[in-house]
Amino acid sequence: MSKYILWFKEISSKDVPLVGGKNASLGEMIKELSEKGIQIPDGFALTTKAYWYYLKENKVDKKLKEIFVKFDPKSLQSLKETGKAARKAILQAKFPKDLEKEILASYYELSQKYNQKNTDVAVRTSGVAEDQPTMSFAGQFETYLNIKGKEDLLNAIKKCIASTFSDRAIAYREEKKVPHLKFGLSVGIQKMVRSDLASAGVIFTLDTETGFPDVILINSSYGLGEILVKGRVTPDEFYVHKPTLRQGFKSIILKNLGRKDKKYVYSKTGGLKEVNVLSAQQLKFSLTDEEILILAKWSCLIEKHYKIPQDIEWAKDGKTGLLFIVQSRPETVHAPKDTKFYEEYKIKTAKKPILTGTAIGNKIGQGKVRIIPNISQISKFQKGEVLVTKMTDPDWVAAFPLASAIVTEEGGRTCHAAIVSRELGIPAVVGVKGATKILKNGQLVTVDCVSGGR
């Protein structure tokens, strides 16, 4: 019996304290939903016991206490210094021999199952306070894809542990009042799905903006799903009507073609690389109607099992043509709401908008434009400004609470900027073509998320 590792098939939703929300959900679905036809790639989890063992054996737990004594949460400079020192302490540590042996034995067993010497895996963090109904921790920790072999696997796990103290994860925990040194981490190692040869995406089992429960929203793009979550493309968007789907109808009610000009594929040296999508392929939907309906039916089954709206990640294997669910967690914005009252915002103008995109949330924001081309210039951003950029990723999170609104040129309803701004209650418009060229620094603008979805 392993001391520090559990296979997904050994895990259930009761094991959140041991393996975090993400891994507990994978184990629960493999146990309870595989028999209903839902396909989930196999894998195993390093438990929080492994995390604390790694820290204590290397005396990193004591170093972290010393580092956080000096932390000033109101200072961006202190955030950077604290994060850097914490990550350095973790990365310089070594795996205890017995833990390393367990990890590699499990990895080789997983490889054998898929008839490979060193199989390709995804290495993902699964936090103990993560994926809870009021917190998404969307993108706060690192994920490493297309990892093969002993050295790369151990390095990826170590980097996942270090990402507990990324600047963005520290900032998010401060915002959500989660104690830094009591926050445990599990690491999941899961067989990869070859979606670099097909498509992948995200599903919400309700309308992300209104919370309307009778639809399923599916976002899809070519290649690995990371590109969609990071907001680097504007994905295809499909809506399916749940009540008529349950009655046996092919109830796809909306199909919007996205701007899928880039995709992530496997790099020959490991990891991923970004490539352009052929023009002819960009003009086609990345899922067939049949595949949309299969994913919608699976999503209904997952939601029914958990009895709460879900945020689901899926992938299609380009080698086999099979669909897989790779993650499912509670939806964090509408599900926890106490709906005893209804909020409505109105905009008092008849002017036509200068730019349009996909509205996130149902609020109105106003302020002076601040165009931030990349993360290195984020320190220029001031409280109350409207953040305008090509796209955001999790490194931008520290600036989000300062923004009166957010505008990005790329991304859809399920990208990182959309999930976090929705959760923080900040109006955002994503997929706004030409925003960084047409808007000017200092320009006073109103960001309207109430006058329509687009």
C-alpha positions in Angstrom: 0.0 0.0 0.0 1.5 3.4 -1.1 2.1 5.9 1.6 2.0 9.0 -0.6 0.2 8.0 -3.8 -3.3 7.0 -4.7 -4.6 5.9 -8.1 -7.7 7.7 -9.4 -9.7 4.6 -9.1 -8.9 4.5 -5.3 -10.2 8.1 -4.8 -13.7 9.5 -4.3 -15.2 13.0 -3.6 -14.7 12.3 0.1 -10.9 12.5 -0.4 -10.7 16.3 -1.0 -8.5 16.9 2.1 -6.0 14.3 0.8 -6.0 15.0 -3.0 -7.7 18.3 -3.5 -10.8 19.1 -5.5 -9.5 18.3 -9.0 -8.1 14.9 -8.3 -11.0 13.9 -6.0 -13.4 14.7 -8.8 -11.4 12.6 -11.3 -11.5 9.7 -8.9 -15.2 10.1 -8.3 -16.1 10.2 -12.0 -13.9 7.1 -12.8 -15.7 5.2 -10.0 -19.3 6.4 -10.6 -19.6 7.6 -14.2 -17.3 5.4 -16.3 -20.1 2.7 -16.4 -22.4 5.3 -17.9 -20.1 5.7 -20.9 -18.1 8.8 -19.8 -14.4 8.3 -20.7 -11.7 9.7 -18.4 -8.0 9.2 -18.9 -6.3 7.2 -16.0 -3.7 8.4 -13.6 -2.7 8.8 -10.0 -2.3 11.5 -7.4 0.5 12.5 -5.0 -1.5 13.2 -1.8 -1.1 16.3 0.5 0.9 13.9 2.7 3.6 13.8 0.0 3.5 17.6 -0.2 4.0 18.1 3.6 6.6 15.3 3.6 8.6 17.0 0.8 8.6 20.3 2.7 9.4 18.9 6.2 12.2 16.5 5.0 13.9 19.5 3.4 13.1 21.9 6.3 11.3 24.1 3.7 8.3 24.5 6.0 10.6 26.4 8.5 12.1 28.6 5.7 8.6 29.5 4.5 7.5 30.7 8.0 10.6 33.0 8.0 9.8 34.2 4.5 6.2 35.0 5.2 6.9 36.9 8.5 8.2 39.8 6.3 5.3 39.6 3.7 3.3 42.9 3.2 0.2 42.0 1.2 -0.4 45.6 0.2 2.9 45.9 -1.6 3.4 44.4 -5.1 7.2 44.5 -4.5 6.8 42.5 -1.3 4.6 40.0 -3.2 7.3 39.5 -5.8 10.1 39.1 -3.3 8.1 36.7 -1.1 7.0 34.5 -4.0 10.5 34.4 -5.5 12.1 33.4 -2.1 9.4 30.7 -1.4 9.7 29.1 -4.9 13.5 29.1 -4.7 13.4 27.2 -1.4 11.1 24.6 -2.8 13.0 24.2 -6.1 16.3 23.8 -4.4 15.0 20.9 -2.2 15.4 17.2 -3.2 12.8 14.4 -3.3 13.1 12.0 -0.4 14.3 8.7 -1.8 11.2 6.7 -0.8 8.9 9.3 -2.3 10.8 9.4 -5.6 10.7 5.6 -5.8 6.9 5.6 -5.3 6.4 8.3 -8.0 8.5 6.5 -10.6 7.0 3.0 -9.9 3.5 4.5 -10.4 4.5 6.3 -13.6 6.0 3.1 -15.1 2.9 1.2 -14.2 0.7 3.8 -16.0 3.1 3.7 -19.0 2.7 -0.1 -19.1 -1.1 0.2 -19.1 -0.9 2.2 -22.3 1.8 -0.1 -23.8 4.5 2.6 -23.8 7.9 2.8 -22.2 7.5 6.4 -21.1 4.0 7.6 -21.7 3.0 11.2 -22.1 1.3 12.7 -19.1 -0.3 15.9 -17.8 1.1 17.0 -14.5 -1.5 19.3 -12.7 -1.8 20.8 -9.2 -4.9 20.1 -7.2 -5.2 22.4 -4.1 -7.1 21.5 -1.0 -9.0 24.8 -1.0 -9.2 24.7 -4.8 -12.3 23.9 -6.8 -14.6 24.7 -3.9 -18.0 26.2 -4.7 -16.9 29.8 -3.9 -13.3 29.7 -5.3 -12.1 28.7 -8.8 -8.4 29.2 -8.2 -8.6 29.4 -12.1 -5.1 29.0 -13.4 -3.4 29.9 -10.2 -1.1 26.9 -10.2 1.0 25.5 -13.0 0.1 22.7 -15.3 2.7 20.8 -17.4 1.6 19.0 -20.5 3.3 16.3 -22.7 5.7 15.3 -20.0 7.7 12.1 -20.6 10.4 10.2 -18.7 11.9 10.2 -15.2 13.7 13.6 -15.2 11.0 15.6 -16.8 8.3 14.1 -14.6 10.2 14.8 -11.3 11.0 18.3 -12.5 7.3 19.0 -13.4 6.1 17.8 -10.0 8.7 20.0 -8.2 7.5 23.0 -10.3 3.9 22.2 -9.4 4.8 22.2 -5.7 6.7 25.5 -6.2 3.7 27.1 -8.0 1.8 27.0 -4.6 3.8 30.2 -4.1 3.5 31.9 -7.5 2.8 35.6 -7.1 -0.7 35.1 -8.5 -1.5 32.2 -6.1 -0.4 34.3 -3.1 -2.4 37.3 -4.3 -5.5 35.1 -4.9 -5.3 33.5 -1.4 -5.0 36.9 0.2 -8.1 38.0 -1.7 -10.0 34.9 -0.6 -8.5 34.9 3.0 -7.0 31.4 2.6 -3.9 30.9 5.0 -0.7 30.5 3.0 1.1 28.0 5.2 -1.9 25.8 5.9 -2.8 25.4 2.3 -2.1 21.8 1.1 -1.4 20.7 -2.4 -1.8 17.5 -4.3 -0.3 16.8 -7.8 -2.2 14.7 -10.4 -0.4 12.7 -13.1 -2.9 11.9 -15.9 -2.5 10.2 -19.3 -2.6 12.8 -22.0 -5.3 12.9 -24.7 -3.9 13.7 -28.2 -6.1 16.7 -28.6 -3.1 18.5 -30.4 -4.3 16.4 -33.4 -8.0 17.3 -32.9 -9.7 19.8 -30.5 -10.4 20.5 -26.8 -12.3 23.0 -24.7 -14.5 23.9 -21.7 -18.1 23.2 -20.8 -20.4 25.0 -18.3 -23.7 23.4 -17.4 -25.5 26.8 -17.2 -25.3 30.1 -18.9 -22.1 31.7 -17.6 -23.5 35.3 -17.6 -27.1 34.9 -16.3 -26.9 31.6 -14.4 -29.8 30.3 -16.5 -29.7 26.6 -15.7 -31.5 25.1 -18.8 -28.6 25.4 -21.2 -25.1 23.9 -21.6 -22.3 26.1 -23.0 -19.5 24.3 -24.9 -16.4 26.2 -26.0 -14.1 24.4 -28.5 -10.8 25.2 -30.3 -8.2 23.2 -32.2 -5.3 21.7 -30.4 -4.7 21.4 -26.6 -7.3 23.2 -24.5 -4.6 25.4 -22.7 -4.8 27.9 -25.6 -8.5 28.4 -25.0 -8.2 28.8 -21.2 -5.4 31.3 -21.6 -7.6 33.4 -23.9 -5.2 33.2 -26.9 -8.0 32.4 -29.3 -11.7 33.2 -29.5 -13.2 29.7 -29.5 -16.3 28.2 -31.3 -19.3 28.5 -29.0 -22.2 26.0 -28.8 -25.4 26.2 -26.7 -27.5 23.1 -26.1 -31.0 23.2 -24.5 -31.0 20.7 -21.6 -34.8 19.9 -21.1 -35.3 18.9 -24.8 -31.9 17.1 -24.9 -33.2 14.9 -22.0 -36.3 14.2 -24.1 -34.2 12.8 -26.9 -34.1 15.8 -29.2 -30.9 17.0 -31.0 -31.3 20.4 -29.2 -28.3 22.5 -30.4 -29.8 26.0 -30.2 -26.8 28.2 -31.1 -23.5 27.8 -33.0 -21.0 30.7 -33.2 -17.8 30.2 -35.2 -14.7 31.5 -33.4 -11.4 33.0 -34.5 -9.3 29.9 -34.1 -6.1 31.1 -35.8 -3.6 29.4 -33.5 -3.3 26.1 -31.6 -1.0 24.3 -29.2 0.6 21.0 -30.4 3.2 18.7 -29.0 6.8 19.9 -29.3 9.3 17.2 -30.3 11.5 18.1 -27.3 8.6 17.8 -24.9 6.0 20.3 -23.8 4.0 22.4 -26.2 4.5 24.8 -29.1 2.1 27.3 -30.7 1.4 26.9 -34.5 -0.9 28.6 -36.9 -4.2 26.9 -38.0 -4.7 26.6 -41.8 -7.2 29.2 -43.1 -9.6 26.6 -44.5 -9.7 24.9 -41.1 -10.4 28.2 -39.3 -13.7 28.5 -41.2 -14.9 25.1 -40.0 -16.4 24.2 -36.6 -14.0 22.2 -34.4 -16.7 19.8 -33.3 -19.4 17.9 -35.2 -23.1 18.1 -34.1 -22.8 14.5 -33.0 -19.8 15.3 -30.8 -21.5 18.4 -29.3 -24.5 16.3 -28.3 -22.3 13.5 -26.7 -20.5 16.2 -24.6 -23.8 17.8 -23.7 -25.2 14.4 -22.5 -22.1 13.6 -20.5 -22.3 17.1 -18.9 -25.9 16.5 -17.8 -24.8 13.2 -16.2 -21.9 14.8 -14.4 -24.1 17.7 -13.1 -26.8 15.3 -12.0 -24.2 13.2 -10.1 -22.8 16.2 -8.3 -26.1 18.0 -7.9 -24.5 21.4 -8.6 -23.6 23.2 -11.9 -20.2 22.2 -13.3 -17.2 23.7 -15.0 -15.8 20.8 -17.2 -12.7 20.4 -19.4 -12.9 18.0 -22.3 -10.5 16.8 -25.0 -10.8 14.8 -28.3 -8.1 12.3 -29.2 -7.0 12.9 -32.8 -5.6 9.4 -33.1 -8.6 7.5 -32.0 -11.4 10.0 -32.5 -12.6 9.4 -29.0 -13.9 12.1 -26.6 -12.7 12.4 -23.0 -13.5 14.4 -19.8 -10.2 15.5 -18.2 -11.6 17.6 -15.3 -14.8 18.7 -13.6 -15.3 21.1 -10.8 -18.1 23.2 -9.3 -19.1 26.4 -11.2 -18.0 29.2 -8.8 -20.1 32.3 -9.7 -23.8 31.4 -9.9 -24.0 28.1 -8.0 -23.1 29.6 -4.5 -25.3 32.7 -4.9 -28.2 33.4 -2.5 -30.8 34.4 -5.0 -33.2 36.3 -2.6 -32.8 39.5 -4.6 -32.2 40.5 -8.2 -29.7 43.1 -9.3 -30.1 45.1 -12.5 -27.8 47.8 -14.0 -28.9 50.2 -16.8 -26.9 52.4 -19.1 -28.4 55.8 -19.9 -27.2 56.5 -23.4 -28.4 56.0 -27.0 -24.8 56.1 -28.4 -23.6 53.2 -30.4 -20.6 51.4 -28.9 -17.2 52.1 -30.5 -16.2 48.4 -30.0 -18.0 45.2 -29.3 -17.1 41.8 -28.0 -18.4 39.1 -25.7 -19.8 40.6 -22.4 -18.8 38.9 -19.2 -21.1 39.4 -16.2 -24.0 41.9 -16.0 -22.4 45.1 -14.7 -21.2 48.4 -16.0 -17.6 49.8 -15.5 -16.2 53.2 -16.2 -12.7 54.6 -16.1 -9.7 55.8 -18.1 -8.1 53.4 -20.5 -4.8 51.9 -19.6 -3.3 49.7 -22.4 -0.9 47.1 -21.0 0.8 45.3 -23.9 2.4 42.6 -21.7 2.8 41.6 -18.1 6.1 43.3 -17.7 4.3 46.7 -17.8 1.6 45.8 -15.2 3.1 48.1 -12.5 1.9 51.1 -14.6 -1.7 50.1 -14.0 -3.6 52.3 -11.5 -6.6 51.6 -9.4 -9.9 52.5 -11.1 -8.5 52.3 -14.7 -9.9 50.1 -17.5 -7.4 47.4 -18.3 -7.0 46.9 -22.0 -4.8 44.2 -23.4 -4.5 41.5 -26.1 -5.2 38.7 -23.5 -4.6 37.9 -19.9 -3.3 34.8 -18.2 -3.1 33.9 -14.5 0.0 36.1 -14.0 -2.3 39.2 -14.3 -4.5 38.3 -11.4 -2.9 40.7 -8.9 -4.1 43.6 -11.1 -7.7 42.5 -11.5 -9.1 43.8 -8.2 -7.7 47.3 -9.1 -9.6 47.4 -12.5 -12.9 49.2 -13.0 -13.3 46.9 -16.1 -11.3 44.6 -18.3 -11.2 44.5 -22.1 -9.2 41.8 -24.1 -8.8 41.3 -27.8 -8.9 37.5 -27.6 -10.8 35.0 -25.5 -14.3 33.6 -25.0 -16.7 33.1 -22.1 -14.6 30.3 -20.6 -11.1 31.9 -20.8 -9.1 32.8 -17.7 -10.0 36.6 -17.9 -13.7 35.7 -18.1 -13.7 33.2 -15.2 -11.8 35.4 -12.8 -13.5 38.8 -13.6 -16.9 37.0 -13.3 -15.9 35.7 -9.9 -14.6 39.0 -8.7 -17.6 40.9 -10.0 -15.6 43.0 -12.5 -17.3 43.9 -15.8 -15.2 42.5 -18.8 -15.6 42.3 -22.5 -13.4 39.7 -24.3 -12.8 38.9 -28.0 -12.8 42.7 -28.8 -11.0 42.9 -32.2 -8.6 45.9 -32.4 -9.1 47.1 -28.8 -5.4 48.0 -28.2 -5.3 49.9 -31.5 -8.6 51.8 -31.4 -8.7 52.8 -27.7 -6.1 55.3 -26.4 -4.4 55.6 -23.0 -6.3 58.1 -20.8 -9.5 57.9 -22.9 -12.6 57.8 -20.6 -14.8 54.8 -21.5 -17.8 52.9 -20.3 -17.7 49.1 -20.5 -21.3 47.9 -20.8 -22.0 44.3 -20.0 -25.8 44.7 -19.6 -27.1 45.7 -23.0 -26.5 42.3 -24.7 -24.2 39.3 -24.7 -22.2 40.7 -27.6 
